Each structure stands twice: as C-alpha cells, then as structure tokens.
C-alpha cells in the first residue's frame, strides 16, 4: 500500500492535467496498480480524496464486516465507490482531473496535494489554507499536543494487550 506524505502545489494546465507529486508517484510505483490513482469527492470537505488500488481493496473488504452498520455500508458504497473515478498517469506523471471532480473541489489553476498516510487529498490551494487555519485554531483551542496523542494511543494499545505499544 502506498504512503502519501507532505504537501505539494502543482499547476493545472489548460487541458486540466496536473502532475502527481514525485513522492506520491514513487510510492504508487510499489502498488498493485502503479499507474493509476483513484479519486472521489470528499465526504467532509470541498476537496478530492485519493488512494491506490490496495487501499480500495482493503476498504472494500471492510464492507463485509458484520460490525459495520448498514447505513455506513450504504454511505461508503454510494459516496465513495459510486463516485470514484480511476485516473491513469501519463509518462510524465500527470493525470487529467475529471471535470466534475475539479469543479466539486474548485480546482482551476493550481492543485494542492496533501498526504494523509494511506490516502491523499487534492484541494484548491486557498481552500486548503483556510482548512489548515481552522484546524490550527482547533488545536490551540483544545490545547492538543503530539505528546498527548502519542500517550493516549500508547495507553489504548496497552489496554488491548500491548499491540503497538
């Protein structure tokens, strides 16, 4: 499965093509479908979500879980798999943004790619900046620190019997 890290801003050409960041391409090269990314409208934000085939296989398998609520299954099947568009990279690492997806995210001249470990998002750059500012305000307001998050995760892992601790 690919790992997507960091943030990149790339130009969108007049044909609607944009380069996938080199780090993302290197990570995608190690997957089961190396020349393809999968894009869909975000459920929570006015941006696009992206992933590789391996992630989608895991997501699809998770829909078989008896613990998954039927409404959650319906939502994932309708809004992710039902809206998902596979996009092939050309020899230069560019993809053509599907017009409906570009319109949904407000992407015209530039696209910001932000890695989210197993997935990535594609934003209109000013919208991403506004989103990051709002998140930063939440961090300050809630007094969140990385050490608190790690300590909480370690306690949870220890309670489960040590996995990940």
C-alpha atoms as an extended CHARMM CRD file, in Angstrom:
* protein
*
       165  EXT
         1         1  UNK       CA              0.0000000000        0.0000000000        0.0000000000  PROA      1               0.0000000000
         2         2  UNK       CA              1.2860000000        3.4660000000       -0.8670000000  PROA      2               0.0000000000
         3         3  UNK       CA              2.1940000000        6.0020000000        1.8020000000  PROA      3               0.0000000000
         4         4  UNK       CA              1.4980000000        9.6410000000        0.9690000000  PROA      4               0.0000000000
         5         5  UNK       CA              3.4110000000       12.3270000000        2.8790000000  PROA      5               0.0000000000
         6         6  UNK       CA              3.8250000000       16.1090000000        2.7840000000  PROA      6               0.0000000000
         7         7  UNK       CA              2.0780000000       18.8780000000        0.8340000000  PROA      7               0.0000000000
         8         8  UNK       CA              2.7190000000       19.9620000000       -2.7510000000  PROA      8               0.0000000000
         9         9  UNK       CA              1.2050000000       22.6160000000       -5.0050000000  PROA      9               0.0000000000
        10        10  UNK       CA              1.2310000000       21.9160000000       -8.7460000000  PROA      10              0.0000000000
        11        11  UNK       CA             -0.0600000000       23.8570000000      -11.7220000000  PROA      11              0.0000000000
        12        12  UNK       CA             -3.0900000000       22.6520000000      -13.6390000000  PROA      12              0.0000000000
        13        13  UNK       CA             -2.5650000000       23.1210000000      -17.3780000000  PROA      13              0.0000000000
        14        14  UNK       CA             -5.2030000000       24.3700000000      -19.8200000000  PROA      14              0.0000000000
        15        15  UNK       CA             -6.1550000000       20.7590000000      -20.6140000000  PROA      15              0.0000000000
        16        16  UNK       CA             -6.9220000000       20.0690000000      -16.9460000000  PROA      16              0.0000000000
        17        17  UNK       CA             -3.7880000000       17.9930000000      -16.3740000000  PROA      17              0.0000000000
        18        18  UNK       CA             -1.7830000000       18.1370000000      -13.1660000000  PROA      18              0.0000000000
        19        19  UNK       CA              1.3780000000       16.3320000000      -12.0990000000  PROA      19              0.0000000000
        20        20  UNK       CA              1.1100000000       13.8560000000       -9.2630000000  PROA      20              0.0000000000
        21        21  UNK       CA              3.8880000000       14.8070000000       -6.7850000000  PROA      21              0.0000000000
        22        22  UNK       CA              7.0830000000       12.7940000000       -7.3230000000  PROA      22              0.0000000000
        23        23  UNK       CA              6.9680000000       11.3380000000       -3.7880000000  PROA      23              0.0000000000
        24        24  UNK       CA              3.4060000000       10.1250000000       -4.4190000000  PROA      24              0.0000000000
        25        25  UNK       CA              4.4510000000        8.5900000000       -7.7670000000  PROA      25              0.0000000000
        26        26  UNK       CA              7.3500000000        6.7550000000       -6.1260000000  PROA      26              0.0000000000
        27        27  UNK       CA              5.0120000000        5.3410000000       -3.5150000000  PROA      27              0.0000000000
        28        28  UNK       CA              2.3770000000        4.4050000000       -6.1230000000  PROA      28              0.0000000000
        29        29  UNK       CA              5.0260000000        2.5550000000       -8.1720000000  PROA      29              0.0000000000
        30        30  UNK       CA              5.1410000000       -0.0980000000       -5.4270000000  PROA      30              0.0000000000
        31        31  UNK       CA              1.4020000000       -0.8650000000       -5.5250000000  PROA      31              0.0000000000
        32        32  UNK       CA             -0.6850000000       -3.4410000000       -7.3840000000  PROA      32              0.0000000000
        33        33  UNK       CA             -1.8470000000       -0.8260000000       -9.9480000000  PROA      33              0.0000000000
        34        34  UNK       CA              1.1720000000        1.5040000000      -10.2160000000  PROA      34              0.0000000000
        35        35  UNK       CA             -0.0580000000        3.8100000000      -12.9820000000  PROA      35              0.0000000000
        36        36  UNK       CA             -3.4960000000        4.5260000000      -11.5500000000  PROA      36              0.0000000000
        37        37  UNK       CA             -4.8810000000        6.7270000000       -8.8030000000  PROA      37              0.0000000000
        38        38  UNK       CA             -8.4830000000        6.6780000000       -7.6430000000  PROA      38              0.0000000000
        39        39  UNK       CA            -10.2410000000        9.9580000000       -6.9140000000  PROA      39              0.0000000000
        40        40  UNK       CA            -13.6320000000       10.7430000000       -5.3700000000  PROA      40              0.0000000000
        41        41  UNK       CA            -15.3530000000       13.7650000000       -3.7870000000  PROA      41              0.0000000000
        42        42  UNK       CA            -14.6240000000       14.0770000000       -0.0720000000  PROA      42              0.0000000000
        43        43  UNK       CA            -17.4800000000       13.3080000000        2.2760000000  PROA      43              0.0000000000
        44        44  UNK       CA            -16.4260000000       16.0240000000        4.7290000000  PROA      44              0.0000000000
        45        45  UNK       CA            -14.6970000000       18.7740000000        2.7680000000  PROA      45              0.0000000000
        46        46  UNK       CA            -14.7750000000       20.5090000000       -0.5860000000  PROA      46              0.0000000000
        47        47  UNK       CA            -11.7710000000       18.5930000000       -1.8780000000  PROA      47              0.0000000000
        48        48  UNK       CA            -10.9670000000       15.3010000000       -3.5460000000  PROA      48              0.0000000000
        49        49  UNK       CA             -9.8370000000       12.1480000000       -1.7970000000  PROA      49              0.0000000000
        50        50  UNK       CA             -7.3260000000        9.8960000000       -3.4990000000  PROA      50              0.0000000000
        51        51  UNK       CA             -5.8980000000        6.4410000000       -2.9290000000  PROA      51              0.0000000000
        52        52  UNK       CA             -4.2860000000        3.4660000000       -4.5990000000  PROA      52              0.0000000000
        53        53  UNK       CA             -5.8700000000        0.1440000000       -5.5810000000  PROA      53              0.0000000000
        54        54  UNK       CA             -4.5340000000       -1.6150000000       -2.4810000000  PROA      54              0.0000000000
        55        55  UNK       CA             -6.3080000000        0.8360000000       -0.1570000000  PROA      55              0.0000000000
        56        56  UNK       CA             -9.5660000000        0.4070000000       -2.0620000000  PROA      56              0.0000000000
        57        57  UNK       CA             -9.2660000000       -3.3740000000       -1.7970000000  PROA      57              0.0000000000
        58        58  UNK       CA             -8.9420000000       -3.0920000000        1.9880000000  PROA      58              0.0000000000
        59        59  UNK       CA            -11.8490000000       -0.6370000000        2.1400000000  PROA      59              0.0000000000
        60        60  UNK       CA            -13.9710000000       -2.9650000000        0.0210000000  PROA      60              0.0000000000
        61        61  UNK       CA            -13.1230000000       -5.9500000000        2.2280000000  PROA      61              0.0000000000
        62        62  UNK       CA            -14.0260000000       -3.9240000000        5.3250000000  PROA      62              0.0000000000
        63        63  UNK       CA            -17.5720000000       -3.5640000000        3.9810000000  PROA      63              0.0000000000
        64        64  UNK       CA            -18.0470000000       -7.2810000000        4.6480000000  PROA      64              0.0000000000
        65        65  UNK       CA            -17.5390000000       -6.7890000000        8.3960000000  PROA      65              0.0000000000
        66        66  UNK       CA            -20.5770000000       -7.7480000000       10.4800000000  PROA      66              0.0000000000
        67        67  UNK       CA            -19.6540000000       -4.8620000000       12.8160000000  PROA      67              0.0000000000
        68        68  UNK       CA            -20.3470000000       -2.3000000000       10.0930000000  PROA      68              0.0000000000
        69        69  UNK       CA            -23.7180000000       -0.6150000000       10.3350000000  PROA      69              0.0000000000
        70        70  UNK       CA            -25.8260000000       -0.9820000000        7.1640000000  PROA      70              0.0000000000
        71        71  UNK       CA            -26.1480000000        2.8200000000        6.9100000000  PROA      71              0.0000000000
        72        72  UNK       CA            -22.3550000000        3.1640000000        6.9970000000  PROA      72              0.0000000000
        73        73  UNK       CA            -22.0110000000        0.4820000000        4.3440000000  PROA      73              0.0000000000
        74        74  UNK       CA            -24.5960000000        2.2550000000        2.1750000000  PROA      74              0.0000000000
        75        75  UNK       CA            -22.7940000000        5.5740000000        2.5830000000  PROA      75              0.0000000000
        76        76  UNK       CA            -19.3940000000        4.1330000000        1.6210000000  PROA      76              0.0000000000
        77        77  UNK       CA            -20.7800000000        2.2100000000       -1.3390000000  PROA      77              0.0000000000
        78        78  UNK       CA            -22.7700000000        5.1910000000       -2.6310000000  PROA      78              0.0000000000
        79        79  UNK       CA            -20.4820000000        8.1340000000       -1.9590000000  PROA      79              0.0000000000
        80        80  UNK       CA            -17.0710000000        6.5300000000       -2.3470000000  PROA      80              0.0000000000
        81        81  UNK       CA            -17.3570000000        3.5650000000       -4.6930000000  PROA      81              0.0000000000
        82        82  UNK       CA            -20.2870000000        5.1330000000       -6.5650000000  PROA      82              0.0000000000
        83        83  UNK       CA            -18.4500000000        8.4150000000       -7.2200000000  PROA      83              0.0000000000
        84        84  UNK       CA            -14.9110000000        7.0430000000       -7.5470000000  PROA      84              0.0000000000
        85        85  UNK       CA            -13.0620000000        7.6470000000      -10.8140000000  PROA      85              0.0000000000
        86        86  UNK       CA             -9.8890000000        5.7290000000      -11.7220000000  PROA      86              0.0000000000
        87        87  UNK       CA             -7.3800000000        8.0730000000      -13.3590000000  PROA      87              0.0000000000
        88        88  UNK       CA             -4.2820000000        6.8940000000      -15.2360000000  PROA      88              0.0000000000
        89        89  UNK       CA             -0.9750000000        8.7220000000      -15.1040000000  PROA      89              0.0000000000
        90        90  UNK       CA              0.7710000000        9.5530000000      -18.3550000000  PROA      90              0.0000000000
        91        91  UNK       CA              4.5160000000        9.0360000000      -18.9240000000  PROA      91              0.0000000000
        92        92  UNK       CA              5.2430000000       12.3890000000      -17.2630000000  PROA      92              0.0000000000
        93        93  UNK       CA              3.2960000000       11.5410000000      -14.0890000000  PROA      93              0.0000000000
        94        94  UNK       CA              0.3330000000       13.7330000000      -14.9650000000  PROA      94              0.0000000000
        95        95  UNK       CA             -3.3330000000       12.9400000000      -14.5780000000  PROA      95              0.0000000000
        96        96  UNK       CA             -6.2980000000       14.6020000000      -16.2240000000  PROA      96              0.0000000000
        97        97  UNK       CA             -8.5800000000       15.8290000000      -13.4800000000  PROA      97              0.0000000000
        98        98  UNK       CA            -12.1280000000       14.7290000000      -14.2970000000  PROA      98              0.0000000000
        99        99  UNK       CA            -14.0790000000       17.9820000000      -14.8640000000  PROA      99              0.0000000000
       100       100  UNK       CA            -16.8580000000       17.1170000000      -12.3940000000  PROA      100             0.0000000000
       101       101  UNK       CA            -14.3100000000       16.4170000000       -9.6560000000  PROA      101             0.0000000000
       102       102  UNK       CA            -12.2820000000       19.5580000000      -10.4160000000  PROA      102             0.0000000000
       103       103  UNK       CA            -15.4980000000       21.5930000000      -10.2820000000  PROA      103             0.0000000000
       104       104  UNK       CA            -16.5520000000       19.9910000000       -6.9800000000  PROA      104             0.0000000000
       105       105  UNK       CA            -13.2230000000       20.9570000000       -5.3870000000  PROA      105             0.0000000000
       106       106  UNK       CA            -12.9950000000       24.3640000000       -7.0960000000  PROA      106             0.0000000000
       107       107  UNK       CA             -9.6720000000       23.4250000000       -8.6850000000  PROA      107             0.0000000000
       108       108  UNK       CA             -8.7810000000       25.5780000000      -11.6900000000  PROA      108             0.0000000000
       109       109  UNK       CA             -5.1850000000       26.8550000000      -11.9650000000  PROA      109             0.0000000000
       110       110  UNK       CA             -3.3870000000       25.0260000000       -9.1500000000  PROA      110             0.0000000000
       111       111  UNK       CA             -3.9560000000       21.9350000000       -7.0470000000  PROA      111             0.0000000000
       112       112  UNK       CA             -2.6240000000       21.2620000000       -3.5570000000  PROA      112             0.0000000000
       113       113  UNK       CA             -1.8690000000       17.6210000000       -2.7940000000  PROA      113             0.0000000000
       114       114  UNK       CA             -1.7140000000       16.7640000000        0.8970000000  PROA      114             0.0000000000
       115       115  UNK       CA             -0.5710000000       13.3600000000        2.0660000000  PROA      115             0.0000000000
       116       116  UNK       CA             -2.6280000000       11.6270000000        4.7400000000  PROA      116             0.0000000000
       117       117  UNK       CA             -0.5820000000        8.4410000000        5.1660000000  PROA      117             0.0000000000
       118       118  UNK       CA             -2.6560000000        5.8220000000        3.2800000000  PROA      118             0.0000000000
       119       119  UNK       CA             -4.6660000000        8.3640000000        1.2750000000  PROA      119             0.0000000000
       120       120  UNK       CA             -4.2350000000       11.8900000000       -0.0110000000  PROA      120             0.0000000000
       121       121  UNK       CA             -6.4210000000       14.8980000000       -0.6810000000  PROA      121             0.0000000000
       122       122  UNK       CA             -6.4310000000       17.3460000000       -3.5870000000  PROA      122             0.0000000000
       123       123  UNK       CA             -7.5530000000       20.8830000000       -2.7370000000  PROA      123             0.0000000000
       124       124  UNK       CA             -7.8210000000       24.2800000000       -4.3050000000  PROA      124             0.0000000000
       125       125  UNK       CA             -4.8020000000       25.9240000000       -2.5760000000  PROA      125             0.0000000000
       126       126  UNK       CA             -6.6690000000       28.7880000000       -0.8640000000  PROA      126             0.0000000000
       127       127  UNK       CA             -9.3260000000       26.3700000000        0.4040000000  PROA      127             0.0000000000
       128       128  UNK       CA             -6.6100000000       24.1280000000        1.8570000000  PROA      128             0.0000000000
       129       129  UNK       CA             -5.0090000000       27.1160000000        3.5840000000  PROA      129             0.0000000000
       130       130  UNK       CA             -8.3710000000       28.0640000000        5.1250000000  PROA      130             0.0000000000
       131       131  UNK       CA             -8.9140000000       24.4520000000        6.2350000000  PROA      131             0.0000000000
       132       132  UNK       CA             -5.4500000000       24.2780000000        7.8180000000  PROA      132             0.0000000000
       133       133  UNK       CA             -6.0400000000       27.6000000000        9.6090000000  PROA      133             0.0000000000
       134       134  UNK       CA             -9.3190000000       26.2720000000       11.0380000000  PROA      134             0.0000000000
       135       135  UNK       CA             -7.5900000000       23.0750000000       12.1920000000  PROA      135             0.0000000000
       136       136  UNK       CA             -4.7850000000       25.0870000000       13.7940000000  PROA      136             0.0000000000
       137       137  UNK       CA             -7.3880000000       27.1450000000       15.6810000000  PROA      137             0.0000000000
       138       138  UNK       CA             -8.9250000000       23.8900000000       16.9820000000  PROA      138             0.0000000000
       139       139  UNK       CA             -5.5170000000       22.6310000000       18.1150000000  PROA      139             0.0000000000
       140       140  UNK       CA             -4.9260000000       25.8260000000       20.0830000000  PROA      140             0.0000000000
       141       141  UNK       CA             -8.4640000000       25.9490000000       21.4920000000  PROA      141             0.0000000000
       142       142  UNK       CA             -8.3590000000       22.2900000000       22.5900000000  PROA      142             0.0000000000
       143       143  UNK       CA             -4.7090000000       22.5250000000       23.7400000000  PROA      143             0.0000000000
       144       144  UNK       CA             -3.7530000000       19.4510000000       21.7150000000  PROA      144             0.0000000000
       145       145  UNK       CA             -0.1410000000       18.2930000000       21.6270000000  PROA      145             0.0000000000
       146       146  UNK       CA              1.5890000000       15.4610000000       19.8150000000  PROA      146             0.0000000000
       147       147  UNK       CA              2.8940000000       14.0420000000       23.1010000000  PROA      147             0.0000000000
       148       148  UNK       CA             -0.6980000000       13.8310000000       24.4280000000  PROA      148             0.0000000000
       149       149  UNK       CA             -1.8210000000       11.9900000000       21.3020000000  PROA      149             0.0000000000
       150       150  UNK       CA              1.0700000000        9.5040000000       21.4900000000  PROA      150             0.0000000000
       151       151  UNK       CA              0.4860000000        8.8990000000       25.2120000000  PROA      151             0.0000000000
       152       152  UNK       CA             -3.2300000000        8.2970000000       24.6240000000  PROA      152             0.0000000000
       153       153  UNK       CA             -2.5070000000        5.8640000000       21.7700000000  PROA      153             0.0000000000
       154       154  UNK       CA              0.0740000000        4.0360000000       23.9000000000  PROA      154             0.0000000000
       155       155  UNK       CA             -2.4060000000        3.6540000000       26.7780000000  PROA      155             0.0000000000
       156       156  UNK       CA             -5.0440000000        2.3180000000       24.3770000000  PROA      156             0.0000000000
       157       157  UNK       CA             -2.5640000000       -0.1680000000       22.8750000000  PROA      157             0.0000000000
       158       158  UNK       CA             -1.5180000000       -1.3360000000       26.3440000000  PROA      158             0.0000000000
       159       159  UNK       CA             -5.1760000000       -1.8650000000       27.2760000000  PROA      159             0.0000000000
       160       160  UNK       CA             -5.5700000000       -4.0680000000       24.1690000000  PROA      160             0.0000000000
       161       161  UNK       CA             -2.6860000000       -6.2410000000       25.2670000000  PROA      161             0.0000000000
       162       162  UNK       CA              0.3500000000       -4.3550000000       24.1010000000  PROA      162             0.0000000000
       163       163  UNK       CA             -0.1320000000       -4.2600000000       20.3380000000  PROA      163             0.0000000000
       164       164  UNK       CA              1.5410000000       -1.1230000000       19.0200000000  PROA      164             0.0000000000
       165       165  UNK       CA              2.9270000000       -0.1070000000       22.4350000000  PROA      165             0.0000000000
